[in-house]
Amino acid sequence: MTQMRTSTTRLFAVAATLMATVFGVWAASPARAPSISQGIEPFKLMMNAKDLSQAELVDYTFVFH
């Protein structure tokens, strides 16, 4: 009984590992990656960006009490 439980556990572990590997390869496949040739031009986006919010840094490094 213990040997059967061990082999079943190993079988499920191998199946889970195989499924995770297949999913990782599918998710990282270049067919799903967006291509730049679809009409998005990053340079024009950067040049035409207006009224963007700006981060303000308040430096409290030398605050003395």
C-alpha positions in Angstrom: 0.0 0.0 0.0 2.8 2.4 0.9 4.6 1.7 -2.4 1.5 2.4 -4.4 0.9 5.7 -2.5 4.5 6.7 -3.2 4.3 5.9 -6.9 1.0 7.8 -7.2 2.5 10.8 -5.4 5.4 10.7 -7.8 3.1 10.5 -10.8 1.2 13.5 -9.7 4.4 15.4 -9.1 5.7 14.6 -12.5 2.4 15.6 -14.1 2.2 18.9 -12.3 5.8 19.7 -13.2 5.1 18.9 -16.9 2.0 21.0 -16.9 3.8 23.9 -15.3 6.6 23.6 -17.9 4.2 23.5 -20.8 2.3 26.5 -19.5 5.5 28.5 -19.0 6.7 27.7 -22.6 3.2 28.6 -24.0 3.1 31.9 -22.0 6.6 32.9 -23.1 6.1 32.0 -26.8 6.9 34.8 -29.2 3.5 34.3 -31.0 1.8 35.9 -28.0 4.3 38.8 -27.6 3.1 42.1 -28.9 5.1 43.4 -31.8 6.1 47.0 -32.4 5.1 46.7 -36.0 1.4 46.9 -35.1 1.4 50.7 -35.4 2.5 51.8 -31.9 5.4 54.2 -32.3 7.0 54.8 -28.9 9.0 57.8 -30.1 5.9 59.7 -31.2 4.2 58.8 -27.9 7.0 60.3 -25.9 7.2 63.4 -28.1 3.5 64.1 -28.0 3.0 63.5 -24.2 1.6 66.6 -22.6 0.3 67.6 -19.1 1.7 64.5 -17.4 1.9 64.5 -13.6 5.3 65.1 -12.1 6.6 63.5 -9.0 7.8 65.8 -6.3 10.5 64.8 -3.9 10.6 66.4 -0.5 14.1 65.8 1.0 14.1 65.6 4.8 17.7 64.5 5.0 18.9 67.4 7.1 15.9 68.1 9.4 17.1 69.0 12.9 14.9 69.1 15.9 
